[in-house]
Amino acid sequence: MTTKNATTSILEPWRSEVDQLRDIGRLFYSRGWSVGTSSNYSMVVSRDPLELLITASGMDKGDLGTGDFVLVNDQAQPVGDDQPASSAETWLHVVAATNEPNVGAVLHTHSVWGTVLSDLFASRGGFWIEGYEMLKGLEGVRTHEHRQWVPIYENTQDISSLAEKVRPRFQSPDHPPLHGFLIRNHGLYTWGNDLFCARRHVEVFEFLFECIGRRLAMA
């Protein structure tokens, strides 16, 4: 009989990565960014072929067990047998990993402020963030004078369709660099070249979302 903290054999080589993602779950749960069974997290564990370690569907992110993860390929399908189902949003992780060659981790959160702003600015397709010192926490940003566009996509249960809408935006020469995006009434997706960078991006975005939300509430 397996237990919550039993690691399936196919995940044995990735015990360290599993533990790191479990730590992320506990942290984000404590911050109110991954409550209930919301959110999903992944790490790229192989580039050729592309394979991602991702949280399984419907798991409590504040209490992830070592077996609450799935190894998936570039078609968002489990690698091997006897694995739990991956999140329905696995395709969004795959799109980020395949269109940004330096991506090592993708993180998705469901915060209050991200959800509120994603609805408030949905009709505009997104919103700008500028003038905040915290923007320098985004990879490659060197000044608080930076303007960061946060795109917003409509929520849907057809995740493969959503992924195809997001895909062209990653390397579009007609748009500013993409560090993350929101799904309306849903939450944030962001990434980084490693898990630390991706976590930093979550923390930066969530801080900025709360600043904007509180400022609007005080207006």
Backbone hydrogen bonds, N-H to C=O, Kabsch-Sander energy under -0.5 kcal/mol:
donor,donor_aa,acceptor,acceptor_aa,energy
6,A,3,T,-2.0
11,L,8,T,-1.7
12,E,8,T,-0.5
12,E,9,S,-1.1
14,W,11,L,-2.1
15,R,12,E,-1.3
18,V,14,W,-2.6
19,D,15,R,-2.4
20,Q,16,S,-2.1
21,L,17,E,-2.3
22,R,18,V,-2.1
23,D,19,D,-2.0
24,I,20,Q,-1.8
25,G,21,L,-2.2
26,R,22,R,-2.1
27,L,23,D,-2.4
28,F,24,I,-3.0
29,Y,25,G,-2.3
30,S,26,R,-2.0
31,R,27,L,-1.3
32,G,29,Y,-1.2
33,W,28,F,-2.6
34,S,28,F,-1.0
38,S,35,V,-2.1
40,N,108,H,-1.0
42,S,106,V,-2.4
43,M,53,L,-2.1
44,V,104,G,-2.5
45,V,43,M,-0.6
45,V,51,E,-2.2
46,S,51,E,-1.4
48,D,49,P,-0.6
51,E,46,S,-2.2
52,L,72,V,-2.4
53,L,43,M,-2.9
54,I,52,L,-0.6
54,I,70,V,-2.8
55,T,41,Y,-2.0
56,A,68,D,-2.4
57,S,85,A,-2.9
59,M,56,A,-0.9
61,K,36,G,-0.7
61,K,59,M,-0.7
63,D,60,D,-1.6
64,L,61,K,-0.5
67,G,4,K,-1.6
68,D,65,G,-1.6
70,V,54,I,-3.0
72,V,52,L,-2.8
72,V,70,V,-0.6
73,N,77,Q,-2.2
74,D,50,L,-0.5
76,A,73,N,-1.8
79,V,71,L,-3.2
80,G,78,P,-0.7
87,S,55,T,-1.1
90,T,87,S,-1.6
92,L,89,E,-1.3
93,H,89,E,-1.0
93,H,90,T,-0.5
94,V,90,T,-2.2
95,V,91,W,-2.6
96,A,92,L,-1.8
97,A,93,H,-2.4
98,T,94,V,-2.3
99,N,95,V,-1.7
100,E,96,A,-1.3
103,V,100,E,-2.2
104,G,192,G,-3.4
105,A,192,G,-1.7
106,V,42,S,-1.8
107,L,190,T,-2.8
108,H,40,N,-1.8
109,T,188,L,-1.7
110,H,33,W,-3.4
115,T,111,S,-1.8
116,V,112,V,-2.6
117,L,113,W,-2.6
118,S,114,G,-1.9
119,D,115,T,-1.2
120,L,116,V,-2.5
121,F,117,L,-2.4
122,A,119,D,-0.8
124,R,121,F,-1.2
125,G,121,F,-0.6
125,G,122,A,-1.4
126,G,121,F,-1.2
127,F,150,V,-1.4
129,I,148,Q,-2.2
131,G,144,H,-1.2
131,G,146,H,-0.8
135,L,132,Y,-1.6
136,K,133,E,-2.0
137,G,134,M,-2.1
138,L,135,L,-2.1
141,V,138,L,-2.3
146,H,143,T,-1.4
148,Q,129,I,-3.2
148,Q,146,H,-0.5
149,W,147,R,-0.6
150,V,127,F,-2.7
152,I,125,G,-2.0
153,Y,182,L,-2.5
159,I,157,Q,-1.4
162,L,158,D,-1.9
163,A,159,I,-2.9
164,E,160,S,-1.5
165,K,161,S,-1.2
166,V,162,L,-2.0
167,R,163,A,-2.4
169,R,166,V,-1.5
170,F,166,V,-0.6
170,F,167,R,-1.2
172,S,169,R,-0.8
175,H,172,S,-1.2
179,H,177,P,-0.6
181,F,189,Y,-2.2
182,L,151,P,-2.8
183,I,187,G,-2.4
184,R,153,Y,-3.3
185,N,115,T,-0.6
186,H,183,I,-1.9
187,G,183,I,-1.2
188,L,109,T,-1.5
189,Y,181,F,-2.7
190,T,107,L,-2.3
191,W,179,H,-0.8
192,G,105,A,-1.8
198,A,194,D,-2.3
199,R,195,L,-2.6
200,R,196,F,-2.5
201,H,197,C,-2.2
202,V,198,A,-2.0
203,E,199,R,-2.5
204,V,200,R,-2.7
205,F,201,H,-2.8
206,E,202,V,-2.8
207,F,203,E,-2.0
208,L,204,V,-2.5
209,F,205,F,-3.1
210,E,206,E,-1.9
211,C,207,F,-2.2
212,I,208,L,-2.6
213,G,209,F,-2.7
214,R,210,E,-2.8
215,R,211,C,-2.3
216,L,212,I,-2.4
217,A,213,G,-2.0
218,M,214,R,-1.4
219,A,215,R,-0.7
219,A,216,L,-0.7
